[in-house]
Amino acid sequence: MAVLHHEHPAHEHTHGPACGHPEVPHGDHVDYAHDGHFHKEHSGHWDECEPGEHISHSGHAHDHGPGCGHPAVRHGDHLDYVHDRHRHAQHDGHWDDH
């Protein structure tokens, strides 16, 4: 999955375990959910951690929703569900990997 490198300029807040933003394991790093988007630390600054393309999660039989057991995190105009170190988002009748 390609992840674009978009630096989040002028980000004065330092994320960490006690910062108050949800920690979301994501592949080989941790994202922090903040104002509807995700930040990850990179070389002394914070990047937006967003997928670079539409990637369908094929064979995902589980439907996420309230009470499914996976944390829901606001992402723009929808909810992502944290599942197996990545985020799932509902899209056109299937689930996408974020």
Biopython code that builds the backbone (N, CA, C, O; Angstrom):
import numpy as np
from Bio.PDB.StructureBuilder import StructureBuilder

atoms = [
    (1, "MET", "N", (0.845, -1.160, 0.000)),
    (1, "MET", "CA", (0.000, 0.000, 0.000)),
    (1, "MET", "C", (0.896, 1.230, 0.000)),
    (1, "MET", "O", (1.757, 1.367, 0.869)),
    (2, "ALA", "N", (0.712, 2.097, -0.931)),
    (2, "ALA", "CA", (1.502, 3.322, -1.006)),
    (2, "ALA", "C", (0.955, 4.343, -0.018)),
    (2, "ALA", "O", (-0.256, 4.540, 0.087)),
    (3, "VAL", "N", (1.854, 4.980, 0.696)),
    (3, "VAL", "CA", (1.463, 6.036, 1.616)),
    (3, "VAL", "C", (2.178, 7.293, 1.173)),
    (3, "VAL", "O", (3.402, 7.312, 1.047)),
    (4, "LEU", "N", (1.411, 8.342, 0.937)),
    (4, "LEU", "CA", (1.990, 9.594, 0.492)),
    (4, "LEU", "C", (2.702, 10.288, 1.642)),
    (4, "LEU", "O", (2.278, 10.189, 2.793)),
    (5, "HIS", "N", (3.781, 10.988, 1.332)),
    (5, "HIS", "CA", (4.525, 11.743, 2.329)),
    (5, "HIS", "C", (4.071, 13.198, 2.254)),
    (5, "HIS", "O", (4.555, 13.974, 1.430)),
    (6, "HIS", "N", (3.134, 13.549, 3.129)),
    (6, "HIS", "CA", (2.640, 14.913, 3.213)),
    (6, "HIS", "C", (2.930, 15.428, 4.611)),
    (6, "HIS", "O", (2.284, 15.021, 5.577)),
    (7, "GLU", "N", (3.896, 16.318, 4.718)),
    (7, "GLU", "CA", (4.238, 16.874, 6.017)),
    (7, "GLU", "C", (3.094, 17.735, 6.522)),
    (7, "GLU", "O", (2.470, 18.471, 5.757)),
    (8, "HIS", "N", (2.828, 17.638, 7.806)),
    (8, "HIS", "CA", (1.813, 18.461, 8.457)),
    (8, "HIS", "C", (2.540, 19.684, 9.032)),
    (8, "HIS", "O", (3.088, 19.616, 10.133)),
    (9, "PRO", "N", (2.547, 20.795, 8.297)),
    (9, "PRO", "CA", (3.328, 21.964, 8.734)),
    (9, "PRO", "C", (2.755, 22.619, 9.990)),
    (9, "PRO", "O", (1.556, 22.561, 10.261)),
    (10, "ALA", "N", (3.639, 23.229, 10.727)),
    (10, "ALA", "CA", (3.272, 23.999, 11.926)),
    (10, "ALA", "C", (2.488, 23.156, 12.929)),
    (10, "ALA", "O", (1.556, 23.651, 13.564)),
    (11, "HIS", "N", (2.854, 21.912, 13.069)),
    (11, "HIS", "CA", (2.198, 21.040, 14.034)),
    (11, "HIS", "C", (2.960, 21.141, 15.347)),
    (11, "HIS", "O", (3.969, 20.465, 15.546)),
    (12, "GLU", "N", (2.468, 21.992, 16.241)),
    (12, "GLU", "CA", (3.170, 22.282, 17.485)),
    (12, "GLU", "C", (2.923, 21.243, 18.568)),
    (12, "GLU", "O", (3.678, 21.168, 19.537)),
    (13, "HIS", "N", (1.885, 20.450, 18.416)),
    (13, "HIS", "CA", (1.530, 19.429, 19.398)),
    (13, "HIS", "C", (2.406, 18.194, 19.196)),
    (13, "HIS", "O", (2.566, 17.726, 18.069)),
    (14, "THR", "N", (2.965, 17.672, 20.265)),
    (14, "THR", "CA", (3.735, 16.432, 20.196)),
    (14, "THR", "C", (2.848, 15.283, 20.644)),
    (14, "THR", "O", (2.402, 15.243, 21.791)),
    (15, "HIS", "N", (2.593, 14.348, 19.735)),
    (15, "HIS", "CA", (1.778, 13.191, 20.067)),
    (15, "HIS", "C", (2.584, 12.194, 20.892)),
    (15, "HIS", "O", (3.810, 12.122, 20.799)),
    (16, "GLY", "N", (1.873, 11.448, 21.682)),
    (16, "GLY", "CA", (2.477, 10.418, 22.511)),
    (16, "GLY", "C", (1.402, 9.740, 23.331)),
    (16, "GLY", "O", (0.231, 10.109, 23.234)),
    (17, "PRO", "N", (1.771, 8.758, 24.136)),
    (17, "PRO", "CA", (0.784, 7.981, 24.887)),
    (17, "PRO", "C", (-0.143, 8.803, 25.784)),
    (17, "PRO", "O", (-1.254, 8.360, 26.074)),
    (18, "ALA", "N", (0.278, 9.971, 26.223)),
    (18, "ALA", "CA", (-0.554, 10.773, 27.131)),
    (18, "ALA", "C", (-1.100, 12.044, 26.474)),
    (18, "ALA", "O", (-1.559, 12.942, 27.180)),
    (19, "CYS", "N", (-1.063, 12.143, 25.140)),
    (19, "CYS", "CA", (-1.461, 13.394, 24.475)),
    (19, "CYS", "C", (-2.974, 13.559, 24.365)),
    (19, "CYS", "O", (-3.452, 14.663, 24.105)),
    (20, "GLY", "N", (-3.733, 12.489, 24.558)),
    (20, "GLY", "CA", (-5.179, 12.593, 24.504)),
    (20, "GLY", "C", (-5.789, 12.232, 23.155)),
    (20, "GLY", "O", (-7.013, 12.189, 23.034)),
    (21, "HIS", "N", (-4.971, 11.972, 22.140)),
    (21, "HIS", "CA", (-5.486, 11.547, 20.833)),
    (21, "HIS", "C", (-5.362, 10.036, 20.714)),
    (21, "HIS", "O", (-4.391, 9.456, 21.200)),
    (22, "PRO", "N", (-6.337, 9.390, 20.073)),
    (22, "PRO", "CA", (-6.272, 7.927, 19.958)),
    (22, "PRO", "C", (-5.029, 7.462, 19.196)),
    (22, "PRO", "O", (-4.690, 7.999, 18.141)),
    (23, "GLU", "N", (-4.362, 6.452, 19.755)),
    (23, "GLU", "CA", (-3.241, 5.799, 19.082)),
    (23, "GLU", "C", (-3.800, 4.688, 18.202)),
    (23, "GLU", "O", (-4.625, 3.892, 18.648)),
    (24, "VAL", "N", (-3.353, 4.637, 16.965)),
    (24, "VAL", "CA", (-3.834, 3.637, 16.027)),
    (24, "VAL", "C", (-2.641, 2.904, 15.430)),
    (24, "VAL", "O", (-1.923, 3.475, 14.609)),
    (25, "PRO", "N", (-2.406, 1.634, 15.825)),
    (25, "PRO", "CA", (-1.323, 0.889, 15.190)),
    (25, "PRO", "C", (-1.583, 0.818, 13.692)),
    (25, "PRO", "O", (-2.711, 0.560, 13.272)),
    (26, "HIS", "N", (-0.546, 1.043, 12.878)),
    (26, "HIS", "CA", (-0.705, 1.068, 11.429)),
    (26, "HIS", "C", (0.575, 0.548, 10.788)),
    (26, "HIS", "O", (1.548, 1.285, 10.632)),
    (27, "GLY", "N", (0.563, -0.722, 10.419)),
    (27, "GLY", "CA", (1.755, -1.323, 9.821)),
    (27, "GLY", "C", (2.927, -1.274, 10.778)),
    (27, "GLY", "O", (2.869, -1.863, 11.857)),
    (28, "ASP", "N", (4.000, -0.576, 10.398)),
    (28, "ASP", "CA", (5.222, -0.531, 11.201)),
    (28, "ASP", "C", (5.336, 0.707, 12.078)),
    (28, "ASP", "O", (6.413, 0.992, 12.601)),
    (29, "HIS", "N", (4.233, 1.455, 12.252)),
    (29, "HIS", "CA", (4.280, 2.676, 13.046)),
    (29, "HIS", "C", (2.946, 2.879, 13.764)),
    (29, "HIS", "O", (2.031, 2.065, 13.638)),
    (30, "VAL", "N", (2.850, 3.964, 14.509)),
    (30, "VAL", "CA", (1.617, 4.332, 15.212)),
    (30, "VAL", "C", (1.135, 5.656, 14.644)),
    (30, "VAL", "O", (1.902, 6.614, 14.548)),
    (31, "ASP", "N", (-0.140, 5.710, 14.268)),
    (31, "ASP", "CA", (-0.783, 6.951, 13.856)),
    (31, "ASP", "C", (-1.512, 7.535, 15.063)),
    (31, "ASP", "O", (-1.906, 6.811, 15.977)),
    (32, "TYR", "N", (-1.684, 8.840, 15.048)),
    (32, "TYR", "CA", (-2.486, 9.518, 16.064)),
    (32, "TYR", "C", (-3.644, 10.204, 15.363)),
    (32, "TYR", "O", (-3.437, 11.033, 14.476)),
    (33, "ALA", "N", (-4.874, 9.857, 15.763)),
    (33, "ALA", "CA", (-6.071, 10.459, 15.182)),
    (33, "ALA", "C", (-6.237, 11.851, 15.766)),
    (33, "ALA", "O", (-6.271, 12.024, 16.985)),
    (34, "HIS", "N", (-6.342, 12.853, 14.879)),
    (34, "HIS", "CA", (-6.367, 14.242, 15.315)),
    (34, "HIS", "C", (-7.165, 15.061, 14.306)),
    (34, "HIS", "O", (-6.766, 15.175, 13.147)),
    (35, "ASP", "N", (-8.277, 15.625, 14.734)),
    (35, "ASP", "CA", (-9.106, 16.489, 13.886)),
    (35, "ASP", "C", (-9.529, 15.813, 12.584)),
    (35, "ASP", "O", (-9.547, 16.458, 11.536)),
    (36, "GLY", "N", (-9.867, 14.532, 12.633)),
    (36, "GLY", "CA", (-10.372, 13.828, 11.459)),
    (36, "GLY", "C", (-9.321, 13.330, 10.500)),
    (36, "GLY", "O", (-9.653, 12.873, 9.406)),
    (37, "HIS", "N", (-8.050, 13.406, 10.886)),
    (37, "HIS", "CA", (-7.003, 12.845, 10.048)),
    (37, "HIS", "C", (-5.975, 12.171, 10.937)),
    (37, "HIS", "O", (-6.095, 12.198, 12.162)),
    (38, "PHE", "N", (-4.965, 11.567, 10.329)),
    (38, "PHE", "CA", (-3.997, 10.766, 11.069)),
    (38, "PHE", "C", (-2.599, 11.328, 10.890)),
    (38, "PHE", "O", (-2.188, 11.663, 9.779)),
    (39, "HIS", "N", (-1.869, 11.428, 11.997)),
    (39, "HIS", "CA", (-0.490, 11.909, 11.982)),
    (39, "HIS", "C", (0.440, 10.771, 12.349)),
    (39, "HIS", "O", (0.115, 9.932, 13.189)),
    (40, "LYS", "N", (1.616, 10.750, 11.703)),
    (40, "LYS", "CA", (2.666, 9.816, 12.102)),
    (40, "LYS", "C", (3.975, 10.589, 12.166)),
    (40, "LYS", "O", (4.199, 11.522, 11.394)),
    (41, "GLU", "N", (4.835, 10.189, 13.097)),
    (41, "GLU", "CA", (6.128, 10.845, 13.251)),
    (41, "GLU", "C", (7.059, 10.384, 12.136)),
    (41, "GLU", "O", (7.087, 9.206, 11.781)),
    (42, "HIS", "N", (7.822, 11.331, 11.590)),
    (42, "HIS", "CA", (8.745, 11.002, 10.509)),
    (42, "HIS", "C", (9.914, 11.987, 10.510)),
    (42, "HIS", "O", (9.728, 13.171, 10.228)),
    (43, "SER", "N", (11.093, 11.510, 10.819)),
    (43, "SER", "CA", (12.328, 12.315, 10.746)),
    (43, "SER", "C", (12.209, 13.659, 11.463)),
    (43, "SER", "O", (12.623, 14.691, 10.935)),
    (44, "GLY", "N", (11.640, 13.637, 12.669)),
    (44, "GLY", "CA", (11.568, 14.842, 13.481)),
    (44, "GLY", "C", (10.407, 15.767, 13.187)),
    (44, "GLY", "O", (10.354, 16.870, 13.730)),
    (45, "HIS", "N", (9.461, 15.347, 12.333)),
    (45, "HIS", "CA", (8.261, 16.148, 12.081)),
    (45, "HIS", "C", (7.065, 15.199, 11.989)),
    (45, "HIS", "O", (7.219, 13.983, 12.102)),
    (46, "TRP", "N", (5.884, 15.760, 11.786)),
    (46, "TRP", "CA", (4.668, 14.949, 11.698)),
    (46, "TRP", "C", (4.158, 14.966, 10.263)),
    (46, "TRP", "O", (4.089, 16.018, 9.628)),
    (47, "ASP", "N", (3.803, 13.787, 9.765)),
    (47, "ASP", "CA", (3.225, 13.633, 8.433)),
    (47, "ASP", "C", (1.764, 13.263, 8.546)),
    (47, "ASP", "O", (1.333, 12.689, 9.545)),
    (48, "GLU", "N", (1.000, 13.596, 7.511)),
    (48, "GLU", "CA", (-0.346, 13.070, 7.355)),
    (48, "GLU", "C", (-0.173, 11.639, 6.865)),
    (48, "GLU", "O", (0.549, 11.403, 5.897)),
    (49, "CYS", "N", (-0.814, 10.696, 7.507)),
    (49, "CYS", "CA", (-0.712, 9.299, 7.104)),
    (49, "CYS", "C", (-1.993, 8.925, 6.377)),
    (49, "CYS", "O", (-2.978, 8.523, 6.997)),
    (50, "GLU", "N", (-1.969, 9.060, 5.073)),
    (50, "GLU", "CA", (-3.139, 8.801, 4.250)),
    (50, "GLU", "C", (-2.769, 7.841, 3.131)),
    (50, "GLU", "O", (-1.651, 7.890, 2.618)),
    (51, "PRO", "N", (-3.699, 6.966, 2.745)),
    (51, "PRO", "CA", (-3.396, 6.054, 1.642)),
    (51, "PRO", "C", (-3.212, 6.829, 0.349)),
    (51, "PRO", "O", (-3.870, 7.846, 0.127)),
    (52, "GLY", "N", (-2.331, 6.356, -0.490)),
    (52, "GLY", "CA", (-2.073, 7.020, -1.755)),
    (52, "GLY", "C", (-2.985, 6.564, -2.869)),
    (52, "GLY", "O", (-2.964, 7.134, -3.960)),
    (53, "GLU", "N", (-3.785, 5.544, -2.614)),
    (53, "GLU", "CA", (-4.661, 5.015, -3.644)),
    (53, "GLU", "C", (-5.807, 4.258, -2.988)),
    (53, "GLU", "O", (-5.779, 3.989, -1.787)),
    (54, "HIS", "N", (-6.814, 3.916, -3.784)),
    (54, "HIS", "CA", (-7.975, 3.151, -3.316)),
    (54, "HIS", "C", (-7.589, 1.679, -3.304)),
    (54, "HIS", "O", (-7.316, 1.101, -4.356)),
    (55, "ILE", "N", (-7.564, 1.065, -2.118)),
    (55, "ILE", "CA", (-7.184, -0.340, -1.999)),
    (55, "ILE", "C", (-8.313, -1.097, -1.303)),
    (55, "ILE", "O", (-8.563, -0.910, -0.112)),
    (56, "SER", "N", (-8.978, -1.938, -2.054)),
    (56, "SER", "CA", (-10.073, -2.732, -1.514)),
    (56, "SER", "C", (-9.505, -3.868, -0.672)),
    (56, "SER", "O", (-8.525, -4.508, -1.055)),
    (57, "HIS", "N", (-10.128, -4.113, 0.480)),
    (57, "HIS", "CA", (-9.734, -5.232, 1.342)),
    (57, "HIS", "C", (-10.597, -6.421, 0.930)),
    (57, "HIS", "O", (-11.712, -6.582, 1.428)),
    (58, "SER", "N", (-10.093, -7.244, 0.035)),
    (58, "SER", "CA", (-10.876, -8.365, -0.476)),
    (58, "SER", "C", (-11.024, -9.454, 0.590)),
    (58, "SER", "O", (-10.149, -9.646, 1.435)),
    (59, "GLY", "N", (-12.140, -10.147, 0.526)),
    (59, "GLY", "CA", (-12.388, -11.258, 1.426)),
    (59, "GLY", "C", (-12.663, -10.848, 2.860)),
    (59, "GLY", "O", (-12.493, -11.659, 3.771)),
    (60, "HIS", "N", (-13.078, -9.625, 3.083)),
    (60, "HIS", "CA", (-13.352, -9.151, 4.433)),
    (60, "HIS", "C", (-14.826, -9.418, 4.752)),
    (60, "HIS", "O", (-15.702, -8.632, 4.391)),
    (61, "ALA", "N", (-15.085, -10.527, 5.427)),
    (61, "ALA", "CA", (-16.459, -10.947, 5.696)),
    (61, "ALA", "C", (-17.069, -10.251, 6.909)),
    (61, "ALA", "O", (-18.289, -10.247, 7.069)),
    (62, "HIS", "N", (-16.244, -9.669, 7.753)),
    (62, "HIS", "CA", (-16.714, -9.014, 8.971)),
    (62, "HIS", "C", (-17.252, -7.622, 8.642)),
    (62, "HIS", "O", (-16.580, -6.844, 7.965)),
    (63, "ASP", "N", (-18.460, -7.304, 9.115)),
    (63, "ASP", "CA", (-19.002, -5.951, 8.963)),
    (63, "ASP", "C", (-18.709, -5.155, 10.221)),
    (63, "ASP", "O", (-19.088, -5.553, 11.323)),
    (64, "HIS", "N", (-18.037, -4.036, 10.050)),
    (64, "HIS", "CA", (-17.756, -3.163, 11.179)),
    (64, "HIS", "C", (-18.973, -2.291, 11.475)),
    (64, "HIS", "O", (-19.788, -2.011, 10.596)),
    (65, "GLY", "N", (-19.072, -1.878, 12.706)),
    (65, "GLY", "CA", (-20.147, -1.008, 13.145)),
    (65, "GLY", "C", (-20.170, -0.971, 14.654)),
    (65, "GLY", "O", (-19.331, -1.598, 15.302)),
    (66, "PRO", "N", (-21.123, -0.241, 15.231)),
    (66, "PRO", "CA", (-21.211, -0.171, 16.690)),
    (66, "PRO", "C", (-21.292, -1.570, 17.296)),
    (66, "PRO", "O", (-22.112, -2.390, 16.882)),
    (67, "GLY", "N", (-20.446, -1.829, 18.268)),
    (67, "GLY", "CA", (-20.461, -3.106, 18.959)),
    (67, "GLY", "C", (-19.692, -4.223, 18.279)),
    (67, "GLY", "O", (-19.748, -5.366, 18.734)),
    (68, "CYS", "N", (-18.966, -3.925, 17.189)),
    (68, "CYS", "CA", (-18.242, -4.993, 16.474)),
    (68, "CYS", "C", (-16.960, -5.408, 17.188)),
    (68, "CYS", "O", (-16.375, -6.441, 16.863)),
    (69, "GLY", "N", (-16.523, -4.610, 18.159)),
    (69, "GLY", "CA", (-15.317, -4.957, 18.897)),
    (69, "GLY", "C", (-14.054, -4.275, 18.412)),
    (69, "GLY", "O", (-13.001, -4.423, 19.033)),
    (70, "HIS", "N", (-14.132, -3.530, 17.315)),
    (70, "HIS", "CA", (-12.967, -2.806, 16.802)),
    (70, "HIS", "C", (-13.156, -1.316, 17.038)),
    (70, "HIS", "O", (-14.253, -0.797, 16.829)),
    (71, "PRO", "N", (-12.104, -0.613, 17.471)),
    (71, "PRO", "CA", (-12.233, 0.824, 17.729)),
    (71, "PRO", "C", (-12.569, 1.599, 16.459)),
    (71, "PRO", "O", (-11.998, 1.354, 15.396)),
    (72, "ALA", "N", (-13.497, 2.529, 16.584)),
    (72, "ALA", "CA", (-13.868, 3.421, 15.486)),
    (72, "ALA", "C", (-13.169, 4.762, 15.693)),
    (72, "ALA", "O", (-13.161, 5.307, 16.797)),
    (73, "VAL", "N", (-12.583, 5.285, 14.614)),
    (73, "VAL", "CA", (-11.857, 6.547, 14.677)),
    (73, "VAL", "C", (-12.337, 7.435, 13.540)),
    (73, "VAL", "O", (-12.340, 7.018, 12.382)),
    (74, "ARG", "N", (-12.748, 8.669, 13.870)),
    (74, "ARG", "CA", (-13.219, 9.627, 12.864)),
    (74, "ARG", "C", (-12.098, 9.914, 11.873)),
    (74, "ARG", "O", (-10.963, 10.179, 12.269)),
    (75, "HIS", "N", (-12.427, 9.860, 10.563)),
    (75, "HIS", "CA", (-11.467, 10.133, 9.498)),
    (75, "HIS", "C", (-12.187, 10.925, 8.410)),
    (75, "HIS", "O", (-12.871, 10.351, 7.563)),
    (76, "GLY", "N", (-12.030, 12.228, 8.439)),
    (76, "GLY", "CA", (-12.744, 13.071, 7.472)),
    (76, "GLY", "C", (-14.236, 12.939, 7.657)),
    (76, "GLY", "O", (-14.759, 13.238, 8.730)),
    (77, "ASP", "N", (-14.940, 12.487, 6.608)),
    (77, "ASP", "CA", (-16.402, 12.404, 6.644)),
    (77, "ASP", "C", (-16.925, 11.005, 6.954)),
    (77, "ASP", "O", (-18.107, 10.732, 6.744)),
    (78, "HIS", "N", (-16.059, 10.107, 7.453)),
    (78, "HIS", "CA", (-16.477, 8.734, 7.742)),
    (78, "HIS", "C", (-15.724, 8.205, 8.962)),
    (78, "HIS", "O", (-14.905, 8.905, 9.558)),
    (79, "LEU", "N", (-16.017, 6.964, 9.316)),
    (79, "LEU", "CA", (-15.315, 6.299, 10.404)),
    (79, "LEU", "C", (-14.403, 5.225, 9.826)),
    (79, "LEU", "O", (-14.792, 4.494, 8.915)),
    (80, "ASP", "N", (-13.193, 5.136, 10.358)),
    (80, "ASP", "CA", (-12.302, 4.012, 10.093)),
    (80, "ASP", "C", (-12.387, 3.089, 11.295)),
    (80, "ASP", "O", (-12.565, 3.542, 12.425)),
    (81, "TYR", "N", (-12.259, 1.796, 11.048)),
    (81, "TYR", "CA", (-12.240, 0.815, 12.116)),
    (81, "TYR", "C", (-10.852, 0.198, 12.170)),
    (81, "TYR", "O", (-10.349, -0.296, 11.161)),
    (82, "VAL", "N", (-10.232, 0.226, 13.346)),
    (82, "VAL", "CA", (-8.882, -0.290, 13.535)),
    (82, "VAL", "C", (-8.960, -1.801, 13.648)),
    (82, "VAL", "O", (-9.664, -2.334, 14.506)),
    (83, "HIS", "N", (-8.228, -2.494, 12.770)),
    (83, "HIS", "CA", (-8.331, -3.936, 12.668)),
    (83, "HIS", "C", (-7.018, -4.495, 12.146)),
    (83, "HIS", "O", (-6.608, -4.153, 11.037)),
    (84, "ASP", "N", (-6.350, -5.344, 12.914)),
    (84, "ASP", "CA", (-5.112, -6.008, 12.490)),
    (84, "ASP", "C", (-4.039, -5.029, 12.001)),
    (84, "ASP", "O", (-3.449, -5.236, 10.940)),
    (85, "ARG", "N", (-3.786, -3.973, 12.762)),
    (85, "ARG", "CA", (-2.736, -2.982, 12.496)),
    (85, "ARG", "C", (-2.963, -2.163, 11.224)),
    (85, "ARG", "O", (-2.015, -1.640, 10.639)),
    (86, "HIS", "N", (-4.224, -2.056, 10.801)),
    (86, "HIS", "CA", (-4.572, -1.124, 9.733)),
    (86, "HIS", "C", (-5.999, -0.643, 9.964)),
    (86, "HIS", "O", (-6.666, -1.073, 10.906)),
    (87, "ARG", "N", (-6.452, 0.240, 9.105)),
    (87, "ARG", "CA", (-7.775, 0.830, 9.259)),
    (87, "ARG", "C", (-8.656, 0.395, 8.099)),
    (87, "ARG", "O", (-8.208, 0.367, 6.953)),
    (88, "HIS", "N", (-9.902, 0.058, 8.389)),
    (88, "HIS", "CA", (-10.878, -0.286, 7.368)),
    (88, "HIS", "C", (-11.913, 0.823, 7.270)),
    (88, "HIS", "O", (-12.357, 1.363, 8.283)),
    (89, "ALA", "N", (-12.287, 1.155, 6.053)),
    (89, "ALA", "CA", (-13.333, 2.147, 5.816)),
    (89, "ALA", "C", (-14.331, 1.566, 4.819)),
    (89, "ALA", "O", (-13.936, 0.955, 3.827)),
    (90, "GLN", "N", (-15.616, 1.756, 5.079)),
    (90, "GLN", "CA", (-16.637, 1.247, 4.171)),
    (90, "GLN", "C", (-16.657, 2.107, 2.909)),
    (90, "GLN", "O", (-16.583, 3.334, 2.981)),
    (91, "HIS", "N", (-16.760, 1.441, 1.740)),
    (91, "HIS", "CA", (-16.740, 2.164, 0.472)),
    (91, "HIS", "C", (-17.466, 1.349, -0.591)),
    (91, "HIS", "O", (-17.037, 0.242, -0.916)),
    (92, "ASP", "N", (-18.552, 1.873, -1.133)),
    (92, "ASP", "CA", (-19.281, 1.251, -2.246)),
    (92, "ASP", "C", (-19.532, -0.244, -2.049)),
    (92, "ASP", "O", (-19.299, -1.037, -2.961)),
    (93, "GLY", "N", (-20.005, -0.628, -0.869)),
    (93, "GLY", "CA", (-20.380, -2.011, -0.606)),
    (93, "GLY", "C", (-19.239, -2.939, -0.234)),
    (93, "GLY", "O", (-19.448, -4.147, -0.127)),
    (94, "HIS", "N", (-18.034, -2.412, -0.034)),
    (94, "HIS", "CA", (-16.910, -3.236, 0.405)),
    (94, "HIS", "C", (-16.094, -2.430, 1.418)),
    (94, "HIS", "O", (-16.425, -1.283, 1.720)),
    (95, "TRP", "N", (-15.028, -3.038, 1.939)),
    (95, "TRP", "CA", (-14.164, -2.369, 2.907)),
    (95, "TRP", "C", (-12.825, -2.056, 2.246)),
    (95, "TRP", "O", (-12.258, -2.890, 1.540)),
    (96, "ASP", "N", (-12.338, -0.860, 2.479)),
    (96, "ASP", "CA", (-11.033, -0.448, 1.977)),
    (96, "ASP", "C", (-10.001, -0.518, 3.102)),
    (96, "ASP", "O", (-10.326, -0.317, 4.273)),
    (97, "ASP", "N", (-8.769, -0.802, 2.732)),
    (97, "ASP", "CA", (-7.646, -0.674, 3.656)),
    (97, "ASP", "C", (-7.186, 0.777, 3.618)),
    (97, "ASP", "O", (-7.008, 1.361, 2.549)),
    (98, "HIS", "N", (-7.001, 1.339, 4.790)),
    (98, "HIS", "CA", (-6.449, 2.697, 4.883)),
    (98, "HIS", "C", (-5.112, 2.611, 5.563)),
    (98, "HIS", "O", (-4.451, 3.631, 5.755)),
]
sb = StructureBuilder()
sb.init_structure("model")
sb.init_model(0)
sb.init_chain("A")
sb.init_seg("    ")
for serial, (resi, resn, name, xyz) in enumerate(atoms, 1):
    if name == "N":
        sb.init_residue(resn, " ", resi, " ")
    sb.init_atom(name, np.array(xyz, "f"), 0.0, 1.0, " ", f" {name:<3s}", serial, name[0])
structure = sb.get_structure()
